Amino acid sequence: MFVIKKWMIYTGMLVVMFLTSPDMDAHEKKIQEIFTSSETNTEVVQVSLTQSSSNLTYHNLLVFTYTKHNRRVLTFGAFGMVFNAGG
């Protein structure tokens, strides 16, 4: 008989989070949506996390990812989805 222990569930959740962690492109798309929806005009906003910018940074912690803008968390990503955390 196979018994599922708590540590097995936690390990399984960490593996799923690791495998579905969103990449930098998903965060760039979400940031573009945030900036275009906050503007009243129809300007095209181009966001690039790969170019060195002192106020927009991408952080990957293996099981989740986040971006910071001016030392505030702007987006948070986990389970393959990116959320707006910048309120």
C-alpha positions in Angstrom: 0.0 0.0 0.0 1.3 3.4 -1.0 1.0 6.2 1.6 1.3 9.8 0.5 3.2 11.9 3.0 3.2 15.7 3.5 6.7 16.0 2.2 5.7 14.3 -1.0 3.0 16.8 -1.6 5.3 19.7 -0.9 8.0 18.3 -3.2 5.4 17.8 -5.9 4.2 21.3 -5.6 7.7 22.7 -5.8 8.4 20.6 -9.0 5.2 21.9 -10.6 6.0 25.5 -9.7 9.6 25.1 -11.0 8.3 23.6 -14.3 5.6 26.2 -14.9 7.6 29.3 -13.8 6.9 32.1 -16.3 9.7 33.5 -18.4 10.9 37.0 -19.0 8.8 37.4 -22.2 5.6 36.8 -20.2 6.5 39.6 -17.8 7.4 41.9 -20.7 3.9 41.3 -22.2 2.2 42.0 -18.9 4.2 45.2 -18.3 3.3 46.4 -21.8 -0.4 45.7 -20.9 -0.1 47.7 -17.7 1.6 50.7 -19.3 -0.8 50.8 -22.2 -3.9 50.5 -20.1 -2.8 53.2 -17.7 -2.2 55.7 -20.5 -5.2 57.6 -22.0 -3.5 58.0 -25.4 -2.8 55.2 -27.8 1.0 55.4 -27.8 3.0 52.2 -28.4 4.9 51.2 -25.4 8.0 49.0 -25.9 9.4 47.3 -22.8 12.6 45.3 -22.7 13.9 43.6 -19.6 17.1 42.5 -21.3 18.5 45.9 -21.8 20.2 47.3 -18.7 17.7 49.7 -17.1 18.3 50.9 -13.5 14.6 51.1 -12.6 13.1 47.9 -14.3 14.6 44.6 -13.2 13.6 40.9 -13.6 14.2 38.4 -10.8 13.9 34.6 -11.1 13.7 32.6 -7.9 13.2 29.2 -9.6 9.7 28.6 -8.3 8.3 32.1 -9.0 9.4 35.2 -10.8 8.9 38.9 -10.3 9.8 42.3 -11.8 10.6 45.5 -9.9 10.1 49.0 -11.1 11.7 51.7 -8.9 12.1 49.3 -6.0 8.4 48.2 -6.0 7.2 44.9 -7.2 5.4 45.4 -10.5 4.5 41.9 -11.7 4.5 38.5 -10.0 4.6 35.2 -11.8 3.8 31.6 -10.7 2.2 28.5 -12.2 2.6 29.8 -15.7 0.7 33.1 -15.1 1.8 36.6 -14.5 -0.1 38.9 -12.2 -0.1 42.7 -11.8 1.2 43.3 -8.3 1.8 47.0 -8.7 -1.6 48.2 -7.4 
